Amino acid sequence: MKSPQEQLNLLEQGVDTLVSREELLKKLESGRQLRVKLGCDPTAPDLHIGHSVVLRKLRQFQDLGHKAIFIVGDYTSRIGDPTGQNKTRPMLTPEDIDRNAQTYFEQAGIILDTAPDKLEIHRNSEWLDKMSFADVIRLASQMTVARMMERDTFEKRFAADIPIGIHEFLYPLVQGHDSVMVRSDVELGADQLFNNLVGREIQRAAGQEPQVVMILPILEGLDGVQKMSKSKGNYIGLTEPPVDMFGKAMSISDELMGRWYKLLFNDQPTGHPMEAKKALARRIVEQYHGMAAGAQALEDFEKRFSKKDYSDAGELSVTAEIWIVELVEKTGKFKSRGDIRRIIQQGGVTIDGEKITDDKARVTLRTGQILKAGKLVVVKLLVGN
């Protein structure tokens, strides 16, 4: 059994912001099981390894004897939260929300301890659906417009004359109300420091001890620029097949590799960059599919790429003459033609080893040629009429 100080030393590792260290130590010294909240809005059908950074911190709390309070924001998803892209997030249909919420429950269990004494799961519609309009007014009275405008996304959008909906001010309030309803001791987050701090104020107004706020760093996506997001197509899903996980991990830059090592494994790359990246990709696969799958994914990758053996490559039926963008699109592995054009222009598309860098080119093909697009897609072409 770790002492409160030992627990604190472990828990603050890898944390960007902690409000506050003294408060967390005091809560740990109480000797009671802390209630550690994490909320996720089901805006997409899958969790990805970017979510794993904060989920693993939540698991760390569980392993120390505390209880994870996992809230799927099915109600707050109806509001739409301001995003880092300076636009409002689109509202989802009830059907989308229910479907996504169910996958969140299932996929979070890949990382979290699901024992009843270690995990409590809620949809925030459980309490928010029951609020009257008078309840909403009372909640809104606990925050000023000036305080709301301290949120950087609001401030920037206001300065740029970009519309801000009144409903967006409600999002931090209802997220804070969630903390009241589950009596949160600690709230984990990645990019919602303002909302988490609002939760402390709402708890104080409700006569509760304010939660400690713990902010984890954001994992950049495959592009190395924007945070990992399914909507941006720069993610590795927790339930993706091993071959896709491995291939995507191999596509990241050497610079990004070091950050992934740190955030995903609290480690650093060693040796030749290519070998270090293979080791990283293998460890990611092993986390979600097991040791055997990791070894097999590495073997498949080396067989296909390092040894130039394409005997097990998938096949793609095409016409003899085709626009290069349309050809790559037929693989079904890319989100948009814009993404395909960028890969072509960057020299990431080859046919039998010959780079195609003109995204307007039409190519003449023959059966047996190998198309490679990025570091993930390798297919053997079958030419028909």
Secondary structure as GFF3:
##gff-version 3
##sequence-region A 1 385
A	DSSP	alpha_helix	4	11	.	.	.	ID=ss1
A	DSSP	beta_strand	17	19	.	.	.	ID=ss2
A	DSSP	alpha_helix	21	29	.	.	.	ID=ss3
A	DSSP	beta_strand	35	40	.	.	.	ID=ss4
A	DSSP	alpha_helix	49	63	.	.	.	ID=ss5
A	DSSP	beta_strand	67	72	.	.	.	ID=ss6
A	DSSP	three_ten_helix	76	78	.	.	.	ID=ss7
A	DSSP	alpha_helix	94	108	.	.	.	ID=ss8
A	DSSP	beta_strand	119	123	.	.	.	ID=ss9
A	DSSP	alpha_helix	125	128	.	.	.	ID=ss10
A	DSSP	alpha_helix	133	140	.	.	.	ID=ss11
A	DSSP	alpha_helix	145	148	.	.	.	ID=ss12
A	DSSP	alpha_helix	152	159	.	.	.	ID=ss13
A	DSSP	alpha_helix	166	182	.	.	.	ID=ss14
A	DSSP	beta_strand	186	189	.	.	.	ID=ss15
A	DSSP	alpha_helix	193	205	.	.	.	ID=ss16
A	DSSP	beta_strand	212	215	.	.	.	ID=ss17
A	DSSP	alpha_helix	242	250	.	.	.	ID=ss18
A	DSSP	alpha_helix	254	265	.	.	.	ID=ss19
A	DSSP	alpha_helix	273	289	.	.	.	ID=ss20
A	DSSP	alpha_helix	291	301	.	.	.	ID=ss21
A	DSSP	pi_helix	302	306	.	.	.	ID=ss22
A	DSSP	beta_strand	314	319	.	.	.	ID=ss23
A	DSSP	beta_strand	321	323	.	.	.	ID=ss24
A	DSSP	alpha_helix	324	329	.	.	.	ID=ss25
A	DSSP	alpha_helix	337	345	.	.	.	ID=ss26
A	DSSP	beta_strand	349	351	.	.	.	ID=ss27
A	DSSP	beta_strand	354	355	.	.	.	ID=ss28
A	DSSP	beta_strand	362	364	.	.	.	ID=ss29
A	DSSP	beta_strand	370	373	.	.	.	ID=ss30
A	DSSP	beta_strand	377	384	.	.	.	ID=ss31
###
